[in-house]
Every structure is written in structure tokens, then in C-alpha cells.
Amino acid sequence: MAYKLLYGLLLVANISYAQVGIGTTTPNAFFNVATGQNVLFGYDLSGSGSKVQWNAAKSAFRAGYINGTQWDSNQLGYYSLATGYNTIASGDYSIAMGFSTTSTNVRSIALGTQAVASGPNAFALGFNTTASSDNATAMGNNVSTADKTGSFIMGDYSGTTYANTAGNQMMMRFTGGYVLYSGDTGNQSTSVGVRLTPNNNAWSTLSDSTRKENFRSVDGASFLQKINAMRLGSWNYKGQDVKQYRHYGPMAQDFFAAFGHDELGVIGEDKSINQADFDGVNLIAIQALIKEVEQLKTENKSLRQQNGALKSETQARLDKIEAALQGQTSSQALTFKP
């Protein structure tokens, strides 16, 4: 009787391979459900509860708990996946995982807690993140792409929600600052990079004297001569609007030719200018100008002193002449002695 019941349910076990088939007499895996059949581990395919379910018509998989109708057939996207608590993946090819995450558009992905991916090809990751536009990405905490196409936003664990303000824009909020390393010395404390400290608006370049070696002095006067020989003026990058995107400055090739080598090695390269090196060249040139100005001040002071002495000597001679003229008022003939 038991055998007939199992056969009636089309459940077949292949003893030699320990395979079980439901809806098929030729299982091809340890547990094989026939094509086109829904699978449920739980109370009901509709409504709330803890469950694992497979919707064959839409090739959609769900696992976890829902408190409503989030996993009813009409809310399942084709070829979608949702796991966790109250997750919704109603967009075709979409994924929602975690706590109350929602993916409502095609190829959208939402992972984390209350993350929402409502734009096509959108990706939301973290806590209270919203990727609401086409091909947008929101990561971290309390950030939104604000319906700006192609935008990208990241946020730290701050309370205020920040949002993109333009399409194809990258925005990041990290109130503890930013640190970017461009090299690895094997020790984080000695690695090279840049830093943007909290509440500041410009990058700080590593310049700690204890992190530097092989110091060499330079001839500031020669720097002035090299700068004087450089091509300086205004220009724009090729392909950019000449009316809006003009710049001032040197050419990288000229800068590298002038300052790209010292007695020990190479400084920079000929396609770009390192801002720290640019600042260094400017400071060296300014220092050379200060020295020249101080020298000119000294020379000018000496000239003023000499001029003052000449004026005093000339005035003394004029005084003598005037006195002599006054003493000879009755005489028509005057004798001048050198």
C-alpha cells in the first residue's frame, strides 16, 4: 500500500544513486522536481510566514520570512531572487536580500537593511540607501541617487540623508575624512597617499619630514630662469567647449624638461604635473625671488646712503658759496677757490 501511494505521488528513489524525483521517474540529481512544478517548504505559497519557495512559471526563488503578500505570484519578478525578512524582488532579473530590501525594476539589486533599488540596473547596498534612477548606485548609509541617471553615491554612518544633485555624478560623504593610499610599503603608517581631513575642502599631501630622505638643495635662481623660458598661457583640453572650460598653466612636457630630474633620479613624468611638485617648484622660485628682493633692498639702502652723503656734501658746498657771496656784496670781483 505504501509503495502504491508513493508511486501515485510520482516519487521515485533510485537506490543505487540515492536520488529522489518528484514528478519524474528519472531523477537527474539527489533531489529532482519536474520542470514546471512549484516547490514550497512552508504553509502556503501566498501570504505571510516563514517559507522557502520556487515559482516555476517565473523561475523565481524565495527564502525567509514575510509578514504580508510580498512573495505572492503577482509580486515576483521573472528570474528573481529574494531572501531574508520582508524582501521584495518584483523586477525581472532582480535581487533583494536582507531586511526589508526592495528591488522593483529590471536587473536591480538591493542588499542590506531598507535598501531600495527602483531604477533599471540600479544597485543599493547598506542601510536606508536608495538607487532610484537608471544605472545608479547607492552604498553605505542614508544616501539616495535622487532620480539622477547614472549617479553614484556613498555615505558613512551619519544621520543626515545626502542625495545626488546631477546625473552621472559621484558623491561621497565621510565625516571622518578621506585617506587614499597610492603605494604599499608593507606598513600603513609609512605608506604614501593623500588625506582630506574632517571639515576641510582640500587634499593634504604627505609631507612629514620624518618620512623623507635623500635631501638635496637646489639653485633657486636657475628655477627662475627655467620658469621664464616656459610656455605659459591659457588653453583648453581637446574636445571640451572652448567657451566654458579654459585654463591657465604650463605644459607637462615643459615642466618635466625643466624640473624632471635632479642629481639622484626622476621627478614626475611628461604627461601630467604632480601638485606637490608644482607647489615645491613655486616655493623654491618664491624663495629665490625673496633672496633677490632682499639683495636689491640692501643695494638700494646702500645707494640711498651714498646719495644722502652726496647730497650733504653738495649742500655744504652750496652753503659755503652762499656765505662767500653774502660776504662779498660790496665787491664786484669774486675769487672762487676749489
Beta strands, then each sheet from edge to edge (+ up, - down):
strand 1: 11-14
strand 2: 19-22
strand 3: 31-33
strand 4: 39-41
strand 5: 49-55
strand 6: 60-66
strand 7: 81-85
strand 8: 88-89
strand 9: 95-99
strand 10: 102-103
strand 11: 109-113
strand 12: 116-117
strand 13: 123-131
strand 14: 137-144
strand 15: 152-155
strand 16: 162-163
strand 17: 170-173
strand 18: 178-181
strand 19: 193-196
strand 20: 204-205
strand 21: 233-235
strand 22: 247-249
sheet 1: 1+ 2- 3-
sheet 2: 4+ 5- 6+ 7+ 9+ 11+ 13+ 12+ 10+ 8+
sheet 3: 4+ 5- 6+ 7+ 9+ 11+ 13+ 14+ 15+ 17+
sheet 4: 4+ 5- 6+ 7+ 9+ 11+ 13+ 14+ 16+
sheet 5: 18+ 19- 20+
sheet 6: 21+ 22-
end
